[in-house]
Amino acid sequence: MEAEGIQGDGANISYNKDLIRIDLVRNTGKDVLVYGQTEMTAP
């Protein structure tokens, strides 16, 4: 699984002209594996 994902330590959310950073490592002590989505499917 790690070969397909990259280690992430948080997420950015943009709203209007503001950028909000959610630092997962600081808030939870854990990081995440991030996987890219290359295709969207319709129901």
N, C-alpha and C positions, 0 to 999 in steps of 0.2 A: 504494500500500500504506500509506503513512504517514497517509492520510486516515482509515483504519479502525482504526489502532492508536495507542497512547500510548507515549511514551518511558518506559522503566523503567530504574532504576539498580540494582535488586536485588530480593530476595524475602524474605518473612518466612515462617518455619515455626513453628507452635505445637505444643507437645507438653506435655500436662498443663497446668500453669500457666506454663510457660516459653515465651518468645518468642525465637527465634533469627533474627538478621538476617544474610543473605548479601549482602554489598556487592559486586556485580559490577564496578562501575567501579574500586573500590579494588583488587580482586584480579586483574582481567584488563585493565583500562584501556579496556573497551568497555561500551556500554550495549545494551539490547535493545528491540525493539518488542513491546508486549504487546497481544494481541487478546482480546476477550471471547468467551466461548462461550455461546451462547444456547440451544442445543439439544443434547441428548445422544441418541445413537442406539444401539440395542441390536443386537448381531450377529444 
